[in-house]
C-alpha cells in the first residue's frame, strides 16, 4: 500500500490541478491493485513509509 500513499502525498503537493488529478488517479489505481493482490494472497501487504519522510 506504500505506492498508494506516496502518490496521494505527491498529489497533495501539486499546484497543477491536472497533475494533481493524474496523481490521484494513479493512487486509486495502486490502491485497487493492492486490494486485488490481497484477494489472491489472503494477506495485506501493509505499508512501509519509514524511508519517505514528509517535510510538512
Secondary structure in CASP SS format (residue, H / E / C, confidence):
PFRMAT SS
TARGET T0000
AUTHOR 0000-0000-0000
METHOD secondary structure of the structure
MODEL  1
X C 1.00
X H 1.00
X H 1.00
X H 1.00
X H 1.00
X H 1.00
X H 1.00
X H 1.00
X H 1.00
X H 1.00
X H 1.00
X H 1.00
X H 1.00
X C 1.00
X C 1.00
X C 1.00
X H 1.00
X H 1.00
X H 1.00
X H 1.00
X H 1.00
X H 1.00
X H 1.00
X H 1.00
X H 1.00
X H 1.00
X H 1.00
X H 1.00
X H 1.00
X H 1.00
X H 1.00
X H 1.00
X H 1.00
X H 1.00
X H 1.00
X H 1.00
X H 1.00
X H 1.00
X H 1.00
X H 1.00
X H 1.00
X C 1.00
X C 1.00
X C 1.00
X C 1.00
X C 1.00
X C 1.00
X C 1.00
X C 1.00
X C 1.00
X C 1.00
X C 1.00
X C 1.00
X C 1.00
X C 1.00
X C 1.00
END
